[in-house]
Structure formats: structure tokens, C-alpha cells
Amino acid sequence: MPVRPGRQQIFCVDNGRIIRLAQKCDVIYGEQVRVFEVDVLTRTDYAEHEIPESPILNRSGSGWNALGMHQYDPWWTGSQWICAVDGCNTNYAWSIGIYVSEPSSPPSTTTTIPITCATDNDCAVCEKCDDGTCVFQSTTEDTKNECDTVDCYSGFCNGNGACGVKGAGEVCTDDGNFCTNDICNGSGTCTHPNNIAPCDDSDPCTENDICNAGTCAGTLIDCDDGNVCTNDSCDPVLDANTATTQILVMTDFSVMVPIHAVAGVAQSIAETPARLQIYVMKK
């Protein structure tokens, strides 16, 4: 496992210890490789100490590795170790060296280093502690009560380390407007797009009410009674069509005709032509 500039490698040795390799560069770039054993490794705490065997590679002061060594890349052949290293001479030229160990027993299998934990609270959102390792909670779990149960959240984890959300199109909190659809967008947000649903604008003088741009409205009812002598209108209070009686004020009495000759004329209020005559036309 190589140790290169700007990188730090971590791996497990056969007794379960966690080891970190790092190059030393405070005096000369890549002068040696140091070894640290990790003591505490959680999401909030970290501690380590340098082991007695450190450094495992160091500048020699002369020859091909006089000024530094910063490459460490061991390989198991099946019977022994071969390790590729590098060295820097006094001319600042880097060379590759190979170290070969004596025959030895096979190394233990390298394992992935877990994030250690003692309780669920040591783990991130929607993770739980499982035998010392933080793992994702399932879609039916929320052991730390981290996920909301309102609007477009499911109230459980999503199985990938985050709180679950309802699917796009699922119903969410009503905004009180019949002319909008209250639906989740699939990302945890409740949206209210306009619709064109039939509705009731509560006006008895309109018909064919329908939603438009978030508002319910209809067209005015045609309440013409076919009688030109009435004013036709809809009274929303009476909730009915109304034909009001017309009062005709006449000043030209030469066009007056006998009462009996006009259907619908009840009577004249005054008989004397010398006065202003008012005739009441009833429907």
C-alpha cells in the first residue's frame, strides 16, 4: 500500500490494530515514512500514537537514499514479502529499491475499516450501531426519531442514510383552495399546482363553474323572459330570475289607445288628459 505525497493510508494488521502511514516532510520533502496506531476512531473523536517501530523507512545520509524515502508498497508473493520503496540521493534524484523478506507465514486478510460506535447516537442521520459498526437503517426504521412524519416525509429512513420522502403525486397538506392539487413533488416538498376541476363559486347567478388560474368562476345565467317590457336580471339573494314591472311615463297622450284594446294594460291611474298620465304595464 503506497504512501505518497498528500496521501495517508490506513489498513488493518493481523491482530486487528488500525495503522496509519504518513510521510514526514517538515525538514526535507519525503524524508521518511512514519507509522501511527489509531486509538479512537468515531465520527466525532480521533486519537492515535506513534508506534516504537516508526519510522519504517528513513533517509540513510549517503548513497541512493541519502536524503529521503517516501514510497512504501508491500506485496505478498505467497511465501514472502516484496516491498517497493524509493530513495532520494544528494543530487535530488529519486530511485526505486526492492526489499525482500525472509519466508514467513501468510498475512491475515485485509478488511475494510469500519467507523466504530457504541450506540446509535455515535452514528450519522439514519444510521444505527450494529456490532460496533455504523450501518444504514432500513425503510421501516427511525431508531433516533430523526425523520418527520408531516407533509411529504415518510417518517422513516430511506435505506441510504437519509430520511425517506413520499412519492411524487402523493397527497399532502391541503392549502384550502379547491382549485389547486395538494401533492408531493417526490423530493420532500408539498406543492399546490392549479387545476381545472369543476367547482361551485357559490353564486346562484352563474353556471358551468370551473377552476381557472387557482380561482373558481362561472358564466352569468341568461334569464331573459322574452318580454321586452320587463328588465330581466338575476337576484343572488332571492336565488331566482326576476322580471321587474316597467312604469311608463307618457307625455304624448295622442298615442293613447283604449284600455280594452291593449292586452296586459290594467287601467289608467288618471283619466284626465290635462294631467300627466301614468300607465302601469304588468307582466
C-alpha positions as CSV (number, residue, x, y, z in Angstrom):
1,M,0.0,0.0,0.0
2,P,1.8,3.1,-1.2
3,V,2.5,6.2,0.8
4,R,2.7,9.2,-1.5
5,P,2.7,13.0,-1.1
6,G,-0.5,14.4,0.3
7,R,-2.0,10.9,0.9
8,Q,-2.4,8.9,4.1
9,Q,-3.2,5.2,4.0
10,I,-5.0,3.2,6.7
11,F,-5.1,-0.6,6.9
12,C,-5.7,-3.3,9.4
13,V,-2.9,-5.6,10.5
14,D,-3.4,-9.2,11.6
15,N,-4.1,-8.5,15.2
16,G,-6.9,-6.1,14.5
17,R,-5.0,-2.9,15.1
18,I,-5.6,0.1,12.9
19,I,-2.4,1.5,11.4
20,R,-1.9,4.8,9.6
21,L,1.2,5.5,7.5
22,A,2.3,9.0,6.7
23,Q,5.5,10.6,5.2
24,K,7.5,13.2,7.1
25,C,8.2,16.4,5.1
26,D,8.9,19.1,7.7
27,V,12.7,19.2,7.1
28,I,13.1,17.7,3.6
29,Y,10.3,16.5,1.3
30,G,9.7,12.8,1.7
31,E,12.5,12.2,4.2
32,Q,10.9,9.2,6.0
33,V,7.7,7.1,6.5
34,R,6.2,7.1,10.0
35,V,3.7,4.7,11.5
36,F,0.8,5.5,13.8
37,E,-1.7,3.3,15.6
38,V,-5.2,4.6,15.8
39,D,-6.7,4.5,19.3
40,V,-10.1,6.2,18.8
41,L,-12.0,6.5,15.6
42,T,-15.6,7.7,15.6
43,R,-17.4,10.4,13.7
44,T,-16.7,12.9,16.4
45,D,-13.4,11.7,18.0
46,Y,-10.0,10.7,16.9
47,A,-6.8,9.7,18.7
48,E,-3.5,8.0,17.7
49,H,0.0,7.4,18.8
50,E,3.3,6.7,17.0
51,I,4.4,3.1,17.5
52,P,8.0,2.2,18.6
53,E,8.9,0.7,15.1
54,S,8.3,4.1,13.5
55,P,9.8,5.3,11.2
56,I,9.8,2.2,9.0
57,L,11.7,4.0,6.2
58,N,14.3,6.7,6.7
59,R,17.0,8.6,4.9
60,S,20.4,7.0,5.3
61,G,22.6,10.0,4.9
62,S,24.5,8.6,1.9
63,G,24.0,6.8,-1.3
64,W,20.8,6.3,-3.3
65,N,18.6,7.2,-0.3
66,A,20.7,9.8,1.4
67,L,18.1,12.5,1.7
68,G,14.8,10.7,2.0
69,M,12.5,7.7,1.4
70,H,8.7,8.2,1.0
71,Q,7.4,5.2,-1.0
72,Y,6.2,2.1,0.7
73,D,4.4,-0.6,-1.3
74,P,4.4,-4.2,0.1
75,W,3.2,-7.3,-1.8
76,W,2.7,-10.8,-0.6
77,T,4.0,-13.4,-3.0
78,G,2.6,-16.5,-1.3
79,S,5.7,-17.3,0.7
80,Q,7.4,-13.9,1.5
81,W,7.0,-10.2,1.3
82,I,8.4,-8.0,-1.5
83,C,8.3,-4.2,-0.8
84,A,8.9,-1.5,-3.4
85,V,10.5,1.6,-1.9
86,D,12.2,4.8,-3.2
87,G,15.1,6.9,-2.2
88,C,16.5,10.4,-2.9
89,N,20.2,11.0,-3.3
90,T,22.2,14.2,-2.7
91,N,21.5,15.3,-6.3
92,Y,17.8,15.1,-5.5
93,A,17.3,12.2,-7.9
94,W,14.8,9.6,-6.9
95,S,15.4,5.8,-7.4
96,I,13.4,2.7,-6.8
97,G,14.5,0.0,-4.4
98,I,13.2,-3.5,-3.7
99,Y,13.3,-5.1,-0.3
100,V,12.7,-8.9,0.1
101,S,11.7,-10.5,3.4
102,E,12.6,-14.0,4.6
103,P,10.0,-16.7,4.0
104,S,7.1,-16.3,6.5
105,S,3.5,-17.2,7.2
106,P,0.7,-15.7,5.1
107,P,-0.7,-12.4,6.3
108,S,-4.3,-12.1,7.5
109,T,-6.9,-10.9,5.1
110,T,-7.1,-7.2,4.9
111,T,-10.6,-5.9,5.9
112,T,-12.4,-2.7,5.4
113,I,-12.1,-0.5,8.4
114,P,-15.5,0.3,10.0
115,I,-16.5,3.5,11.6
116,T,-16.6,2.3,15.3
117,C,-19.6,3.1,17.5
118,A,-21.0,2.2,20.9
119,T,-24.6,3.4,20.4
120,D,-26.8,4.6,17.6
121,N,-26.1,8.2,18.7
122,D,-22.5,7.7,17.6
123,C,-23.7,7.3,14.0
124,A,-24.9,9.8,11.4
125,V,-28.5,10.5,10.4
126,C,-30.5,7.4,9.6
127,E,-27.6,5.1,10.7
128,K,-27.5,2.7,13.6
129,C,-24.8,1.0,15.5
130,D,-24.6,-2.7,14.6
131,D,-21.9,-4.7,16.4
132,G,-19.6,-1.6,16.6
133,T,-20.2,-0.5,13.0
134,C,-22.5,2.2,11.7
135,V,-24.9,0.9,9.1
136,F,-27.8,2.4,7.2
137,Q,-31.3,2.0,8.8
138,S,-33.9,0.3,6.7
139,T,-37.0,1.9,5.2
140,T,-39.1,0.8,8.2
141,E,-36.7,2.2,10.8
142,D,-36.0,5.5,12.5
143,T,-34.4,4.5,15.8
144,K,-33.4,8.1,16.8
145,N,-36.7,9.8,15.8
146,E,-34.9,12.0,13.2
147,C,-37.4,11.8,10.4
148,D,-40.6,14.0,10.2
149,T,-44.0,12.5,9.7
150,V,-45.6,15.6,8.2
151,D,-46.4,16.6,4.7
152,C,-44.1,14.8,2.2
153,Y,-41.8,12.9,4.6
154,S,-42.5,9.2,5.3
155,G,-41.4,9.3,8.9
156,F,-38.8,6.6,8.2
157,C,-35.3,6.4,6.8
158,N,-34.8,5.7,3.1
159,G,-32.2,2.9,3.5
160,N,-29.4,5.1,2.2
161,G,-28.6,7.3,5.1
162,A,-31.3,9.9,4.8
163,C,-34.9,10.4,5.8
164,G,-37.5,9.0,3.4
165,V,-39.9,11.1,1.4
166,K,-43.3,10.3,-0.1
167,G,-43.5,9.6,-3.8
168,A,-44.4,12.3,-6.4
169,G,-48.1,12.8,-6.7
170,E,-49.0,11.6,-3.2
171,V,-51.4,13.8,-1.3
172,C,-50.1,16.3,1.2
173,T,-51.4,19.1,3.4
174,D,-54.5,20.9,1.9
175,D,-53.9,24.6,1.3
176,G,-57.7,25.3,1.5
177,N,-58.0,26.1,-2.2
178,F,-60.3,23.7,-4.1
179,C,-58.7,24.9,-7.4
180,T,-55.3,23.6,-6.5
181,N,-54.0,20.0,-6.2
182,D,-52.1,19.3,-3.0
183,I,-49.4,16.8,-4.0
184,C,-45.8,15.9,-3.1
185,N,-43.1,16.5,-5.6
186,G,-41.0,13.4,-4.7
187,S,-38.3,15.5,-3.0
188,G,-40.0,16.2,0.3
189,T,-41.9,19.3,-0.7
190,C,-45.7,19.8,-0.7
191,T,-46.7,21.7,-3.9
192,H,-50.1,23.2,-4.9
193,P,-50.4,23.4,-8.7
194,N,-53.6,24.9,-10.2
195,N,-56.2,22.6,-11.6
196,I,-59.2,22.9,-14.0
197,A,-61.7,20.9,-11.9
198,P,-65.5,21.7,-11.9
199,C,-66.3,23.7,-8.9
200,D,-69.0,25.9,-7.2
201,D,-68.4,29.6,-6.9
202,S,-71.5,29.9,-4.5
203,D,-73.1,32.4,-6.9
204,P,-76.7,31.2,-8.0
205,C,-76.5,33.6,-10.9
206,T,-73.7,31.8,-12.6
207,E,-73.4,28.4,-14.3
208,N,-70.8,26.0,-15.6
209,D,-68.4,26.9,-12.8
210,I,-64.8,25.8,-13.3
211,C,-61.4,26.4,-11.8
212,N,-59.1,28.7,-13.7
213,A,-55.7,30.0,-12.5
214,G,-56.5,29.0,-9.0
215,T,-59.9,30.6,-8.8
216,C,-63.4,29.2,-9.2
217,A,-65.7,31.2,-11.5
218,G,-68.7,30.6,-13.8
219,T,-70.6,32.4,-16.6
220,L,-73.7,34.6,-15.9
221,I,-77.0,32.8,-16.4
222,D,-79.3,34.0,-19.3
223,C,-82.6,34.9,-17.6
224,D,-84.4,36.6,-20.4
225,D,-88.2,36.0,-20.0
226,G,-88.9,37.0,-23.6
227,N,-90.9,40.1,-22.6
228,V,-89.5,43.4,-23.8
229,C,-91.5,45.2,-21.2
230,T,-89.5,43.7,-18.3
231,N,-86.0,44.2,-17.1
232,D,-84.5,40.7,-16.7
233,S,-81.9,40.1,-14.1
234,C,-80.7,37.5,-11.6
235,D,-81.1,38.3,-7.9
236,P,-78.4,36.3,-6.0
237,V,-80.3,36.9,-2.7
238,L,-83.6,35.5,-4.0
239,D,-81.7,32.9,-6.0
240,A,-84.2,33.3,-8.8
241,N,-84.8,35.1,-12.1
242,T,-86.7,38.3,-11.7
243,A,-88.7,40.3,-14.3
244,T,-89.4,43.7,-12.8
245,T,-92.6,45.7,-13.8
246,Q,-91.9,48.7,-16.0
247,I,-93.7,52.0,-15.2
248,L,-94.2,54.0,-18.4
249,V,-94.3,57.8,-18.0
250,M,-96.2,59.3,-21.0
251,T,-96.4,62.9,-22.0
252,D,-97.8,62.4,-25.6
253,F,-101.4,61.4,-25.0
254,S,-102.2,61.5,-28.7
255,V,-100.8,58.0,-28.9
256,M,-103.0,56.6,-26.1
257,V,-105.3,53.8,-27.0
258,P,-108.4,52.5,-25.2
259,I,-107.6,50.2,-22.3
260,H,-109.6,47.3,-23.7
261,A,-107.5,47.4,-27.0
262,V,-104.2,46.6,-25.4
263,A,-103.6,43.2,-23.8
264,G,-101.9,43.5,-20.4
265,V,-103.0,47.1,-19.7
266,A,-104.9,47.0,-16.5
267,Q,-106.1,50.5,-16.1
268,S,-105.2,54.2,-16.3
269,I,-104.4,55.8,-13.0
270,A,-105.9,59.1,-14.2
271,E,-108.5,59.8,-16.9
272,T,-108.0,63.5,-17.4
273,P,-105.7,64.2,-20.4
274,A,-104.8,67.5,-18.8
275,R,-102.7,65.7,-16.3
276,L,-99.6,63.6,-16.7
277,Q,-100.8,60.2,-17.4
278,I,-99.1,57.1,-15.9
279,Y,-99.9,53.6,-17.2
280,V,-98.8,50.5,-15.4
281,M,-97.8,47.7,-17.6
282,K,-97.9,44.4,-15.8
283,K,-96.3,41.1,-16.9
